[in-house]
Amino acid sequence: MNKQALFEIGLEELPARFIDDAEKQLKTKTAEWLGKNRLPSEQITVFSTPRRLAVLIGGLPDKQPDIEEKAKGPAKHIALTEDGEWSKAAIGFTKGQGKSVEDIYFESIKGTEYAHVDKYIEGVSTETILQEFKELILSLTFPKNMRWGDRTLKYVRPIRWLVALFEEKVIPFEIEGVQTGAVTKGHRFLGEDITLHHPGAYEESLETQYVIADRNKRMEDINQQLVHLQETKGWEIHEDKELLKEVTDLVEFPTVFSGSFDEEFLKVPEEALITSMKEHQRYFPVHQGASLLPYFVGVRNGDEQYLDNVARGNEKVLRARLSDAQFFYEEDQKISIESRLAKLKTIVYQEDLGTLADKVLRVEEITSLLSDKLSVSSEDKAHAGRAAHISKFDLVTQMVDEFTNLQGMMGEKYAEIFGESKEVAVAMREQYMPKQAGSASPETTVGAILSVADKLDTIVGTIAIGNLPSGSQDPYGLRRQALGILQIFGDHNWKTDLTELLDEIIDHYKRKGLGTVPEEQLKKDVHEFFDARAAYLMKKENVESDIVDAVLASGVGFYPITKQKAHLLSEKRNDSDFREVHESFGRVLNMAEKADSSAVDPSLFDKEEEMNLYHVHKDMMTEFESSLNASQVEKALDTLTLLAAPIHGFFDNIMVMTEDNKVRENRLALLNNIAETLYMFADFRAVQWKQHN
């Protein structure tokens, strides 16, 4: 026990974005492989750099544990013939267990005797089993693979060396002509080859040759160097976890350095400079307060020798990048917004949906529709309309063509330069918010309207041409955009019916002859798509599935209110005092399905209970609707509960399905009328109250 094994895959440089997942796979699959092969271990440690993936396994035994087990066979009356001889079933059973019939004994299980034999399986040596680790190496998956030379194996990068050790012994196997051994490689430029005499020496041996194999140690080393540099210089290097992670996976021996650039470049919008530094060069930008400084911080794959030369070389590269950005910025200002809008007519948005100019026109129309539904001020409506009209002009600027992630941000900058109002300029940026689930929504009403209008056009249009997301496939990011719409509705507490809005947009699409999906099918697909997204968000807030089904029975509707209803019903489903109310609602909803109309004639009432129910319902409607519209959901439900007693009185004393046709239809119409009111809150039949006795 307590022996160690080491496996290292030496590779050509891995893409940084592949390393995190590869390391996780290696650890998970190693644990599974050990379990499958009955090899207990005490520790699994993984290592990764751009040139290697490795796993150190500690606490291994010399061999698998021996197994002593009892094998159960056929029942006694099957194992023995009438003559008391062993049957073919008994002989076959023992043969399959590597035993003979002389080894059979009988034991009773629940009153029936069964044949048994004792088995002893001697454990295989660990050294032998470890030779099969080759299959685990080949099982690692990557986003992209490649072949090299005349090899047949497709792998992430060419394998250059393999280390496989169990204590001091090499575990023999080969992959595509590369044989395992005990020799690993140090840093490509600073280090030398290392012969490992024991797995436990792996990490320390590599450090002597300028390789920090532990990814977390490299990351912490970089972070500490950044902290030291900013303390020394008096700078602020803002925390950027993604960039830190990326540079960690680009180096084996990190050394932080700094450089500078011409202050003249600070006239270019900060976002463009930072993008040039981070996205293209993997530099950390430097701030002092809110101001960007003309410095940058990089991470070298090497030691501190000739660091000044390294900094100067990087300054030269960055200068070229920033010069490009400055040129694009200055040239973009020479062409007006209206001239750029004309260019949108020449760019195809989607073959079946027209050009970018066509999309902009649809977004304008949805913006106007949404502005009216929200009853925004005439000023906000005008700003939203103008913002929609110019919303995509920055897509044909040189700056956004070069730095695509600056769409919206450059739109805001250029809109300000060309004299657009602040509201319109801000909306250029906010139309792309929230950028991902849970990130910030647009702060302004104008930006929120434009964001929703743009996303609604994208979603409805994409589904209209038959590209409804399925399974994990969502190439156009429609789920993310739908979640963004719901988030905006919630954050801005918009009290407009999203279900009705979707229908109006779909009608608009069909009047224009857009899309290939039939209208009714399109409505079904779009509503179910949004219902699923709303359900996802509510379940994330711990709302039970049956409650979600209940409040979404009629669609998303007024989403902020729908969500409030869900949380309230989630509480009420545990309230025994509410059970009687729920039962009364269920009786109405079930019987109302038999109604053909909701037109009630009070003159046909001949029972006090039906007249009483009619008046209670009529009297409570104004307060119920006003409570819902005011987002006073609990008050609305309390108002609904006033119906419970008269509903029970109605059913306890009245025969609904009477032989008199007019009376029967009138009573059903009354129940249908009440059912329509109940559905405004939820389909109470979907709530599984009986789970909470």
C-alpha positions in Angstrom: 0.0 0.0 0.0 1.0 3.7 -0.3 2.8 3.3 -3.6 2.7 6.0 -6.4 2.1 6.0 -10.1 2.7 8.8 -12.5 1.4 9.3 -16.1 2.4 12.3 -18.2 1.4 13.1 -21.7 3.9 15.4 -23.4 2.4 17.4 -26.2 2.9 20.3 -28.7 1.5 23.5 -27.1 -2.2 23.1 -26.2 -4.7 25.9 -26.8 -5.2 27.6 -23.5 -8.9 27.3 -23.7 -8.7 23.5 -23.8 -6.6 23.0 -20.6 -9.1 23.5 -17.8 -11.5 20.9 -19.2 -8.7 18.5 -20.0 -7.4 18.7 -16.5 -10.9 18.0 -15.0 -11.4 15.1 -17.4 -8.1 13.6 -16.4 -8.9 13.7 -12.7 -12.5 12.4 -13.1 -11.7 9.6 -15.5 -8.7 8.5 -13.4 -11.0 8.1 -10.4 -13.5 6.2 -12.4 -10.8 4.0 -14.0 -9.4 3.1 -10.6 -12.8 2.2 -9.3 -13.6 0.1 -12.3 -10.3 -1.8 -11.9 -10.7 -2.3 -8.2 -7.6 -0.3 -7.3 -8.0 1.7 -4.1 -6.0 5.0 -3.9 -5.5 7.7 -1.4 -4.9 10.7 -3.6 -5.2 11.8 -7.3 -3.3 15.0 -8.2 -3.5 16.4 -11.7 -1.0 18.8 -13.4 -1.2 20.8 -16.6 0.8 23.2 -18.6 0.7 24.2 -22.3 3.0 21.2 -23.0 1.8 18.5 -20.7 -1.1 16.8 -18.9 -0.2 14.6 -15.9 -1.7 12.7 -13.1 0.0 11.5 -9.9 -1.8 8.6 -8.1 -0.9 8.0 -4.5 -1.7 5.2 -2.0 -1.8 2.4 -4.5 -1.5 -1.3 -3.4 0.8 -3.9 -5.0 -2.2 -5.6 -6.5 -6.0 -5.7 -6.5 -7.7 -7.0 -3.3 -8.5 -10.7 -3.5 -12.1 -11.5 -3.7 -14.0 -14.2 -1.8 -17.6 -14.4 -2.8 -20.6 -16.7 -2.9 -22.2 -17.4 -6.3 -25.8 -18.3 -6.4 -27.1 -20.8 -8.9 -30.3 -22.6 -9.8 -32.9 -23.8 -7.3 -32.4 -27.3 -5.9 -35.3 -28.8 -7.8 -33.7 -27.5 -11.0 -30.1 -28.4 -10.0 -31.0 -32.1 -9.4 -32.9 -34.4 -11.7 -35.6 -36.8 -10.4 -33.0 -39.4 -10.1 -30.9 -37.3 -7.8 -28.2 -36.6 -10.5 -26.8 -33.2 -11.3 -28.8 -31.5 -14.1 -27.3 -29.7 -17.1 -28.3 -26.4 -15.4 -26.1 -27.3 -12.4 -23.2 -28.4 -14.5 -23.4 -25.3 -16.6 -23.6 -23.1 -13.5 -20.4 -24.5 -12.0 -18.6 -24.5 -15.2 -19.3 -20.8 -15.6 -17.9 -20.2 -12.2 -14.7 -22.2 -12.8 -15.9 -24.9 -10.4 -17.3 -28.4 -10.5 -20.5 -30.0 -9.2 -18.5 -31.3 -6.2 -18.2 -27.7 -5.0 -22.0 -27.2 -4.8 -23.8 -26.7 -1.6 -27.4 -25.6 -0.9 -28.7 -22.7 1.1 -32.2 -21.7 1.8 -33.4 -18.2 0.6 -37.0 -17.3 1.5 -37.9 -20.9 1.9 -36.3 -22.2 -1.3 -33.0 -24.0 -1.5 -30.5 -22.8 -4.1 -27.2 -24.1 -5.3 -24.1 -22.1 -4.3 -20.4 -22.3 -4.8 -17.6 -20.3 -3.1 -15.4 -18.3 -5.4 -11.9 -17.0 -4.8 -10.5 -14.4 -7.2 -6.9 -13.5 -6.8 -6.2 -9.8 -7.4 -4.1 -8.9 -10.5 -0.9 -6.9 -9.9 -1.2 -3.2 -10.0 1.8 -3.0 -12.4 -0.1 -5.1 -14.9 -3.3 -3.2 -14.6 -1.6 0.2 -15.0 -0.6 -0.8 -18.5 -4.2 -0.4 -19.5 -4.0 3.4 -18.6 -3.3 3.9 -22.2 -7.0 3.6 -23.0 -7.8 6.4 -20.6 -5.3 8.7 -22.3 -6.9 7.9 -25.6 -10.4 8.5 -24.1 -9.8 12.2 -23.3 -11.9 14.4 -25.5 -11.2 17.9 -26.9 -13.1 20.5 -28.9 -10.8 20.0 -31.9 -8.4 17.2 -32.8 -5.7 16.8 -35.4 -3.6 14.1 -37.2 0.2 14.6 -37.6 2.6 13.1 -40.1 1.5 9.7 -41.3 -0.2 8.8 -38.0 -3.8 7.5 -37.8 -4.6 8.8 -34.3 -6.6 12.1 -34.1 -5.6 13.9 -30.9 -5.6 17.4 -29.7 -2.0 17.9 -30.5 0.9 15.6 -31.5 2.2 13.5 -28.6 5.9 14.0 -28.2 6.7 11.9 -25.1 5.0 9.7 -22.5 6.0 9.1 -18.9 4.5 6.1 -17.1 5.9 5.1 -13.7 4.9 2.8 -10.9 7.3 3.5 -8.2 10.7 3.2 -9.9 9.4 0.9 -12.7 8.4 2.1 -16.2 4.9 0.9 -17.2 5.3 -0.2 -20.8 2.9 0.8 -23.6 3.1 3.0 -26.6 0.8 5.4 -28.5 1.4 6.0 -32.2 5.1 5.0 -32.0 5.8 7.0 -28.8 7.0 4.6 -26.1 6.6 5.3 -22.4 9.7 6.0 -20.3 10.9 7.9 -17.3 12.1 11.0 -19.1 10.2 14.3 -19.0 11.1 17.6 -20.5 11.8 20.9 -18.7 11.0 24.4 -20.0 11.3 24.6 -23.8 14.0 27.2 -23.7 15.3 27.3 -20.1 15.2 23.7 -19.0 16.6 20.3 -19.8 15.3 16.7 -20.0 14.8 15.1 -16.6 15.0 11.4 -15.8 12.5 10.7 -13.0 13.5 8.0 -10.5 10.2 8.1 -8.7 6.7 9.5 -9.3 6.9 11.6 -6.1 9.8 13.6 -7.5 7.8 14.8 -10.5 6.7 18.3 -9.4 9.9 19.3 -7.6 12.1 18.0 -10.5 10.2 20.0 -13.0 10.5 23.2 -10.9 14.3 22.8 -11.1 13.9 23.0 -14.9 11.6 26.1 -14.9 8.3 24.3 -15.1 5.6 24.9 -12.5 3.4 21.9 -13.2 0.6 22.7 -10.7 -1.8 25.0 -12.5 -3.1 26.6 -9.3 0.4 27.4 -8.1 1.2 29.1 -11.4 -2.0 31.1 -11.1 -1.3 32.2 -7.6 2.3 33.0 -8.5 1.1 35.3 -11.3 -1.5 36.9 -9.0 1.1 37.6 -6.3 3.5 39.2 -8.9 0.6 41.4 -10.1 -0.1 42.5 -6.5 3.6 43.3 -5.9 3.8 45.3 -9.1 0.8 47.4 -8.4 2.0 48.1 -4.9 5.4 49.1 -6.2 4.1 51.3 -9.0 1.0 52.7 -7.3 -1.2 51.3 -10.0 -4.5 49.5 -10.0 -4.6 46.2 -12.0 -8.2 45.3 -11.8 -9.0 41.6 -11.1 -9.8 39.7 -14.3 -10.3 36.0 -13.5 -10.8 35.0 -17.1 -7.6 36.7 -18.3 -5.6 35.4 -15.3 -6.8 31.9 -16.1 -5.9 32.3 -19.8 -2.3 33.6 -19.2 -1.8 30.8 -16.6 -2.5 28.3 -19.3 -0.2 30.0 -21.7 3.0 29.7 -19.7 5.0 27.1 -17.7 7.2 29.5 -15.8 5.5 32.9 -15.4 7.3 36.2 -14.9 5.3 39.5 -14.9 6.6 42.5 -16.7 5.2 46.0 -17.6 5.5 48.3 -20.5 4.1 51.6 -21.7 2.5 53.2 -24.7 2.1 56.7 -26.1 -0.4 58.9 -24.2 -1.7 60.1 -27.5 -3.5 56.8 -27.8 -5.6 57.6 -24.7 -7.8 59.8 -27.0 -9.2 56.5 -28.4 -12.1 55.2 -26.4 -10.9 53.2 -23.4 -12.9 50.1 -24.4 -11.0 49.8 -27.7 -7.6 50.1 -26.0 -8.5 47.6 -23.4 -9.8 45.2 -26.1 -6.5 45.6 -28.0 -4.6 44.8 -24.9 -6.6 41.9 -23.5 -8.1 40.2 -26.5 -5.2 40.4 -28.8 -2.1 40.5 -26.6 -3.4 39.1 -23.2 -2.1 42.2 -21.4 -3.6 43.5 -18.1 -4.6 47.2 -18.5 -3.5 49.6 -15.8 -5.8 52.2 -14.1 -5.5 54.9 -11.5 -9.0 55.5 -10.1 -11.4 55.6 -13.1 -8.6 56.6 -15.5 -6.8 54.3 -17.9 -3.0 54.8 -17.7 -0.6 54.5 -20.7 0.9 51.2 -19.3 0.2 47.5 -19.6 1.2 44.4 -17.7 2.1 41.1 -19.5 3.2 37.6 -18.4 6.3 36.1 -19.9 6.9 32.4 -20.2 10.4 32.5 -18.8 12.6 34.1 -16.1 13.7 37.7 -15.5 16.6 37.6 -17.9 16.5 40.3 -20.6 13.1 41.5 -19.3 13.7 45.0 -20.6 14.1 43.6 -24.1 10.9 41.6 -23.7 9.0 44.7 -22.6 10.3 46.8 -25.5 9.3 44.0 -28.0 5.8 43.9 -26.6 5.6 47.7 -26.6 6.3 47.6 -30.3 3.6 45.0 -31.0 1.1 46.9 -28.9 1.9 50.2 -30.6 1.0 48.7 -34.0 -2.3 47.4 -32.5 -3.2 50.7 -31.0 -2.2 52.6 -34.1 -4.8 50.5 -36.0 -7.4 51.3 -33.4 -6.6 55.0 -33.6 -6.8 54.9 -37.4 -10.2 53.1 -37.3 -11.6 55.5 -34.7 -10.6 58.6 -36.7 -11.8 57.2 -40.0 -15.1 56.1 -38.6 -15.9 59.7 -37.6 -15.7 60.9 -41.3 -18.8 58.9 -42.3 -22.2 60.0 -41.0 -24.7 57.7 -39.3 -27.2 58.0 -42.2 -24.5 57.0 -44.7 -23.8 53.9 -42.6 -27.5 53.1 -42.4 -27.6 52.9 -46.2 -24.9 50.2 -46.1 -27.1 48.0 -44.0 -29.3 47.5 -47.1 -26.4 45.6 -48.7 -25.7 43.2 -45.8 -27.9 40.0 -45.6 -29.1 39.4 -42.0 -30.6 36.0 -42.9 -31.6 34.7 -46.3 -35.3 34.2 -45.4 -35.5 37.4 -43.3 -33.8 40.0 -45.5 -31.0 42.5 -44.9 -29.8 44.2 -41.7 -31.9 47.2 -42.9 -35.0 45.0 -42.9 -34.3 43.8 -39.4 -33.9 47.4 -38.2 -37.2 48.3 -39.7 -38.9 45.4 -37.8 -37.2 46.4 -34.6 -38.5 50.0 -35.1 -42.1 48.6 -35.5 -41.8 46.4 -32.4 -40.2 49.3 -30.5 -43.3 51.5 -31.3 -45.7 48.7 -30.4 -43.9 48.0 -27.0 -43.7 51.7 -26.2 -47.5 52.1 -26.7 -48.2 49.0 -24.6 -46.0 50.4 -21.8 -47.6 53.8 -22.0 -44.2 55.5 -21.9 -43.9 59.3 -22.3 -44.0 60.7 -25.8 -40.4 61.8 -25.3 -39.2 58.3 -24.4 -41.2 56.9 -27.3 -39.4 59.3 -29.7 -36.0 58.5 -28.2 -36.7 54.7 -28.5 -37.8 55.1 -32.1 -34.7 57.0 -33.0 -32.5 54.5 -31.1 -34.2 51.6 -33.0 -33.7 53.4 -36.3 -29.9 53.8 -35.9 -29.4 50.7 -33.7 -27.1 48.8 -36.0 -25.2 51.6 -37.7 -22.0 50.8 -35.8 -21.9 47.3 -37.2 -20.5 48.7 -40.4 -17.8 50.8 -38.8 -14.1 49.8 -39.1 -13.7 49.7 -35.3 -16.5 47.1 -34.8 -15.4 45.2 -37.9 -12.0 44.8 -36.2 -13.2 44.4 -32.6 -16.6 42.7 -32.8 -17.1 42.7 -29.1 -17.2 46.5 -29.2 -20.6 46.6 -30.9 -23.0 48.8 -29.0 -20.1 50.4 -27.0 -18.8 52.1 -30.1 -22.4 52.8 -31.2 -22.7 54.9 -28.0 -19.4 56.7 -28.6 -20.1 57.6 -32.2 -23.8 58.5 -31.5 -22.5 61.1 -28.9 -19.9 62.4 -31.4 -22.6 62.8 -34.1 -24.9 64.7 -31.8 -27.5 62.2 -30.8 -29.3 62.7 -27.5 -27.8 61.0 -24.4 -30.9 58.7 -24.2 -30.4 57.5 -27.7 -26.6 57.1 -27.3 -26.9 55.0 -24.1 -29.5 52.8 -25.8 -26.9 51.8 -28.5 -24.9 50.1 -25.7 -27.8 48.9 -23.6 -29.6 47.1 -26.5 -27.1 44.1 -26.0 -27.9 43.9 -22.3 -28.1 41.6 -20.4 -25.1 40.0 -22.0 -25.6 36.7 -20.2 -28.0 35.2 -17.7 -28.0 37.2 -14.5 -25.8 40.1 -15.7 -27.0 43.7 -15.6 -30.2 44.8 -17.4 -30.4 48.1 -19.2 -30.8 50.9 -16.7 -32.8 53.3 -19.0 -36.4 52.7 -20.2 -35.3 53.6 -23.8 -32.4 51.1 -23.7 -34.7 48.4 -22.2 -37.3 48.9 -24.9 -34.7 48.6 -27.6 -33.1 45.6 -26.1 -36.4 43.7 -25.8 -37.5 44.7 -29.3 -34.3 43.6 -30.9 -34.3 40.3 -29.0 -38.0 39.6 -29.8 -37.3 40.1 -33.5 -34.4 37.7 -33.4 -36.3 35.1 -31.5 -39.6 35.2 -33.5 -37.8 35.5 -36.8 -35.4 32.6 -36.1 -38.3 30.3 -35.0 -40.4 31.5 -37.9 -37.9 30.1 -40.4 -37.8 26.8 -38.6 -34.8 27.2 -36.4 -36.4 26.3 -33.0 -33.7 25.3 -30.5 -33.8 21.6 -29.6 -31.9 19.7 -27.0 -28.6 21.4 -26.2 -28.5 23.0 -29.7 -29.0 26.7 -29.7 -26.7 28.2 -32.3 -28.4 31.6 -32.3 -28.4 32.0 -28.5 -32.2 32.3 -28.4 -32.6 30.9 -24.9 -30.1 33.4 -23.6 -32.0 36.2 -25.3 -35.4 35.0 -24.0 -34.0 34.9 -20.5 -32.8 38.5 -21.0 -36.2 39.6 -22.1 -37.8 38.1 -19.0 -35.1 39.6 -16.8 -35.8 43.0 -18.2 -39.6 42.7 -17.7 -38.9 41.7 -14.1 -36.2 44.3 -13.3 -38.3 47.1 -14.8 -41.6 45.7 -13.4 -43.3 46.1 -16.8 -47.0 45.4 -16.6 -47.7 44.5 -20.1 -48.9 41.0 -21.3 -45.9 39.3 -23.0 -48.2 36.6 -24.3 -50.3 39.1 -26.2 -47.2 41.0 -27.3 -45.8 37.8 -28.9 -49.1 37.2 -30.7 -49.1 40.7 -32.2 -45.5 40.3 -33.4 -46.2 37.0 -35.0 -49.3 38.5 -36.7 -47.1 41.3 -38.0 -44.6 38.8 -39.3 -47.2 36.9 -41.2 -48.8 40.0 -42.7 -45.3 40.7 -44.1 -45.1 37.2 -45.5 -42.1 36.3 -43.4 -41.1 32.8 -42.3 -41.9 29.3 -43.4 -43.6 28.0 -40.3 -47.5 28.2 -40.4 -48.9 30.9 -38.1 -50.6 28.6 -35.6 -47.6 26.4 -35.3 -45.4 29.4 -34.9 -47.5 30.8 -32.1 -47.4 27.4 -30.4 -43.6 27.1 -30.7 -42.9 30.7 -29.6 -45.3 30.5 -26.6 -43.9 27.1 -25.4 -40.4 28.5 -25.9 -41.0 31.5 -23.6 -43.0 29.4 -21.1 -40.0 27.0 -20.8 -37.7 29.9 -20.2 -40.0 31.4 -17.5 -40.3 28.0 -15.9 -36.5 27.7 -15.8 -36.2 31.0 -14.0 -38.9 30.2 -11.5 -37.5 26.8 -10.7 -34.1 28.4 -10.1 -35.9 30.4 -7.4 -37.1 27.1 -5.9 -40.7 27.2 -7.1 -42.1 23.7 -7.5 -42.9 22.3 -10.9 -46.6 21.9 -10.3 -46.8 25.6 -9.2 -45.0 26.7 -12.3 -47.4 24.7 -14.5 -50.3 26.3 -12.7 -49.3 29.9 -13.2 -48.1 29.4 -16.8 -51.3 27.6 -17.9 -52.3 30.7 -19.8 -48.8 31.7 -20.8 -46.2 34.0 -19.4 -48.7 37.0 -19.3 -47.6 39.8 -17.0 -44.3 38.2 -16.1 -43.4 40.1 -12.9 -46.9 39.3 -11.6 -46.8 35.7 -12.8 -43.6 35.2 -10.8 -45.2 36.8 -7.7 -48.2 34.4 -8.0 -45.8 31.5 -8.3 -44.0 32.3 -5.0 -47.3 33.0 -3.2 -48.9 29.7 -4.3 -45.7 27.9 -3.3 -46.3 29.2 0.2 -50.0 28.5 0.2 -49.6 24.9 -1.0 -48.3 24.1 2.5 -51.2 26.0 4.3 -53.9 23.5 5.4 -56.4 26.4 5.8 -56.2 27.0 2.0 -57.1 23.4 1.1 -60.9 24.0 1.2 -60.4 27.1 -1.0 -58.4 25.1 -3.5 -61.0 22.3 -3.6 -63.8 24.8 -4.4 -61.7 26.3 -7.3 -61.1 22.8 -8.6 -64.8 22.0 -8.6 -65.5 25.1 -10.7 -62.7 24.5 -13.2 -63.7 20.9 -13.8 -67.4 21.6 -14.3 -66.8 24.7 -16.4 -65.2 22.6 -19.2 -68.7 21.4 -20.1 -69.9 25.0 -20.8 -70.4 26.4 -24.3 -70.7 30.0 -23.2 -70.0 32.5 -20.4 -73.1 34.7 -21.0 -75.2 34.6 -17.8 -78.9 35.5 -17.5 -79.7 36.2 -13.9 -83.4 35.9 -14.6 -83.0 32.2 -15.0 -81.7 31.7 -11.5 -84.2 29.8 -9.3 -82.0 29.0 -6.4 -80.7 31.4 -3.7 -77.2 29.7 -3.9 -76.7 30.5 -7.6 -77.8 34.1 -7.2 -75.5 34.5 -4.2 -72.5 33.0 -6.1 -73.3 35.3 -9.1 -73.4 38.5 -6.9 -70.3 37.6 -4.9 -68.4 37.0 -8.1 -69.6 40.2 -9.7 -68.9 42.3 -6.6 -65.3 41.1 -6.1 -64.2 41.5 -9.8 -63.2 45.2 -9.6 -61.1 44.7 -6.5 -59.5 41.5 -7.8 -58.5 43.0 -11.1 -57.2 46.2 -9.6 -55.2 44.2 -7.1 -53.6 42.2 -9.8 -52.8 45.3 -11.9 -51.2 46.9 -8.9 -49.1 43.8 -8.3 -50.9 43.2 -5.0 -50.9 39.5 -5.7 -51.7 38.4 -2.1 -54.6 40.8 -1.9 -55.9 39.5 -5.2 -55.8 35.9 -4.0 -57.5 36.9 -0.7 -60.3 38.4 -2.8 -60.6 35.2 -4.8 -61.1 33.2 -1.6 -64.3 35.1 -1.0 -65.7 32.8 -3.7 -64.9 29.5 -1.8 -68.0 29.5 0.6 -70.6 30.4 -2.1 -69.0 27.9 -4.5 -69.4 25.1 -1.9 -72.9 26.2 -1.2 -73.7 26.2 -4.9 -72.5 22.6 -5.5 -73.9 21.3 -2.2 -77.4 22.5 -3.0 -77.8 22.8 -6.7 -78.0 20.2 -9.5 -76.0 21.8 -12.3 -76.8 19.2 -15.0 -80.6 19.6 -14.6 -82.9 18.4 -17.4 -84.0 22.0 -18.2 -81.7 22.9 -21.0 -81.8 26.7 -20.4 -81.2 26.5 -16.7 -78.4 23.9 -17.2 -76.6 26.1 -19.7 -77.0 29.2 -17.6 -75.5 27.5 -14.5 -72.6 26.2 -16.6 -72.1 29.7 -18.0 -71.9 31.1 -14.5 -69.3 28.5 -13.6 -67.4 29.3 -16.9 -67.5 33.0 -16.0 -65.9 32.3 -12.6 -63.4 29.9 -14.2 -62.2 32.6 -16.5 -61.6 34.7 -13.4 -59.7 31.9 -11.7 -57.5 31.3 -14.8 -56.5 35.0 -14.5 -54.6 33.9 -11.4 -53.7 30.2 -12.1 -54.9 26.8 -13.1 -55.4 25.6 -9.6 -56.0 22.1 -10.7 -52.3 21.8 -11.5 -51.3 22.4 -7.9 -50.6 19.1 -6.2 -52.0 20.0 -2.7 -52.4 16.4 -1.7 -48.6 16.0 -1.3 -48.8 18.1 1.9 -51.2 16.3 4.2 
